[in-house]
Amino acid sequence: MKLRYIALGFVLLAALLVLAVNYIVPKESKACFRDKCFTVELAVTPEERAKGLMNRERLDADRGMLFVFEKEDNYPFWMKNTKIPLDIIWMDENKEVVYVSRDTQPCTKDPCPLINPGKNARYVLEVSAGTADLLGLREGDNASFYLAYYMPESGY
């Protein structure tokens, strides 16, 4: 009889875990400023960060790419092989905006110039050009993230 209750407990625990994974953990990653959220692709590995949004023909207004770095540092970006203008938003480890490059245009010469925030950041969000102005985004504003994976070194 005791064994039956233990087995039932394990079954219930497994069911709760399935529910948690399917309904509590987000299926898509989001980056939000106030009440405006963007579904974001994550660029976590060096390869993903190097590729970024290269060769994309368009980026929907509610989409973006979130670059996640292991530690805060000064991370310059460039627009090599990028076909669409972007707003690039650098944020520190507290998700506070430290720099915004607005209406950053695709690179048309080689070598491509670097966009250097001159400030340390841990996260960089790329969204369609004009988005930062539409949101009234400024340095000091805060973001929130809902990430569809767990990254042990960051706590997400």
Residue pairs with C-beta under 8 A, 6 or more apart in sequence:
25 148
26 146
26 147
26 148
27 148
28 39
28 148
29 39
29 40
29 41
29 42
29 66
29 145
29 146
29 147
29 148
29 149
30 37
30 38
30 39
30 40
30 145
30 146
31 37
31 38
31 40
31 64
31 66
31 125
31 143
31 144
31 145
32 38
32 143
32 144
32 145
32 146
33 135
33 137
33 141
33 142
33 143
34 135
36 135
37 62
37 146
38 62
38 63
38 64
38 125
38 127
39 62
39 63
39 64
40 63
40 64
40 65
40 66
40 125
41 63
41 64
41 65
41 66
42 48
42 65
42 66
42 68
42 147
42 148
42 149
43 49
43 51
43 52
43 65
43 66
43 67
43 68
44 68
44 151
49 67
49 69
52 65
52 67
52 77
52 82
52 126
53 59
53 65
53 82
53 84
53 86
53 126
54 80
54 81
54 82
55 81
55 82
55 83
56 82
56 83
56 84
57 83
57 84
58 84
59 84
59 86
59 126
59 127
59 128
60 128
61 128
61 131
63 127
63 128
64 125
64 126
64 127
64 128
65 125
65 126
66 123
66 124
66 125
66 145
67 75
67 123
67 124
67 125
67 126
68 122
68 123
68 151
68 154
69 75
69 121
69 122
69 123
69 124
70 153
70 154
71 122
72 92
72 93
72 120
72 121
72 122
73 120
73 121
74 116
74 117
74 118
74 119
74 120
74 121
75 90
75 117
75 121
75 124
76 114
76 115
76 116
76 117
77 88
77 101
77 114
77 115
77 124
78 107
78 112
78 113
78 114
78 115
79 86
79 104
79 105
79 106
79 107
79 112
79 115
80 107
80 112
81 107
82 106
82 107
83 106
84 106
84 128
84 129
85 103
85 104
85 105
85 106
85 128
85 129
86 104
86 126
86 127
86 128
86 129
87 100
87 101
87 102
87 103
87 104
87 126
87 127
87 128
87 129
87 130
87 131
87 132
87 133
87 137
88 100
88 101
88 104
88 115
88 124
88 125
88 126
89 97
89 99
89 100
89 101
89 124
89 125
89 126
89 127
89 132
89 137
89 143
90 97
90 98
90 99
90 100
90 117
90 119
90 121
90 123
90 124
91 97
91 98
91 121
91 122
91 123
91 124
91 125
91 143
92 98
92 119
92 120
92 121
92 122
92 123
93 122
94 142
95 123
95 142
95 143
95 144
95 145
96 140
96 141
96 142
96 143
97 137
97 138
97 139
97 140
97 141
97 142
97 143
98 117
98 119
98 120
98 121
98 139
99 117
99 118
99 119
99 121
99 139
100 132
100 137
100 138
100 139
101 115
101 117
102 129
102 130
102 132
102 133
103 129
103 130
104 115
104 129
107 113
123 143
123 145
125 143
131 137
145 156
147 156
149 156
150 156
